[in-house]
Amino acid sequence: MRPDSRTGGGPSQRMLRVGELVRHALAEVLQRGNVTDPVLAGHIITVPEVRMSPDLKIATCYVMPLGGKDIAPVLKALDTNARRLRGEVARRVELKSVPELRFRKDTSFDEGARMDALLRSPEVQRDLDSETQSETSTDKETDDE
């Protein structure tokens, strides 16, 4: 993604707004089962995020089947049906041009689990315990005054 000098390098408000519109439309299409594909019909697919390119011509859709299983066949089925899904999104979202849909595995759940494991590690717990003890001793000193 190209940095945007107006927003300090992040996506523009327009990119975020269009990405959210596309996400809602795609989630609705997948929920209602408008695409007749046996792989897609056999999975409940979540769409946590859609990132738009700066020119709004490409929508990178981050998806995950419920339970996180069978991601490879689901991504393949989504790629196979991308044209049909794009048409369904076009019916639901009023845009000058409908973006090309690209599908990627959503890794935010994995990242969250990694951060949780890191916070539960003995080293971090030791640091948190020593910080809590130092705050308690500082509080006692303040109360004594």
MIVEX-988316 format. One record per residue (C-alpha): residue in three letters; x, y, z. Coordinates in steps of 0.5 Angstrom, whole numbers, plus 500, padded with zeros to 3 digits. Example, Ala and Ser with C-alpha at 12.3 -4.5 7.8 and 13.67 -1.06 7.14 Angstrom:
BEGIN
ALA525491516;SER527498514;
! end
This chain:
BEGIN
MET500500500;ARG503507498;PRO504512504;ASP499517504;SER502524506;ARG496527509;THR494521514;GLY501520516;GLY502513512;GLY496510513;PRO490508509;SER485514507;GLN478515510;ARG475514504;MET479507503;LEU477505510;ARG470507508;VAL469503502;GLY473497505;GLU468497510;LEU462497505;VAL465491501;ARG467487507;HIS459488509;ALA457486502;LEU462480502;ALA460477509;GLU452478507;VAL454474500;LEU457469504;GLN452468509;ARG446468504;GLY450462500;ASN449466494;VAL455462491;THR453455489;ASP460452491;PRO460446495;VAL466448499;LEU464455500;ALA457452502;GLY460447507;HIS463453511;ILE461459515;ILE466464513;THR468470517;VAL471477513;PRO474481519;GLU477486514;VAL478488507;ARG483493505;MET483497499;SER488500495;PRO489507494;ASP486507487;LEU480503490;LYS481498484;ILE483492489;ALA480489495;THR484485499;CYS479481503;TYR482477509;VAL478471511;MET477465516;PRO473459516;LEU469458523;GLY474454527;GLY480456523;LYS480449519;ASP480448511;ILE483455510;ALA487452503;PRO481449500;VAL476455502;LEU481460499;LYS482456493;ALA474456492;LEU474464494;ASP479465488;THR475461483;ASN469464485;ALA472471485;ARG468474479;ARG461471481;LEU463474488;ARG465481485;GLY458481481;GLU454480488;VAL458485491;ALA457490485;ARG449489486;ARG450491494;VAL455497494;GLU454503490;LEU461505487;LYS463508480;SER467501479;VAL467495483;PRO474493486;GLU477486484;LEU477481490;ARG483478492;PHE483473498;ARG488472504;LYS488468510;ASP486472516;THR492472521;SER490477526;PHE487471531;ASP494467530;GLU497474532;GLY492475538;ALA494468541;ARG502469540;MET501476544;ASP497472549;ALA502467550;LEU507472550;LEU504476556;ARG503469560;SER510467559;PRO514467566;GLU519473564;VAL513477563;GLN510475569;ARG516476573;ASP517483570;LEU509485572;ASP510482579;SER516486580;GLU513492578;THR506491582;GLN511490588;SER514497587;GLU508500586;THR505497592;SER511500596;THR511507593;ASP504507595;LYS505505602;GLU511511602;THR506516600;ASP500514605;ASP506514611;GLU507522609;
! end
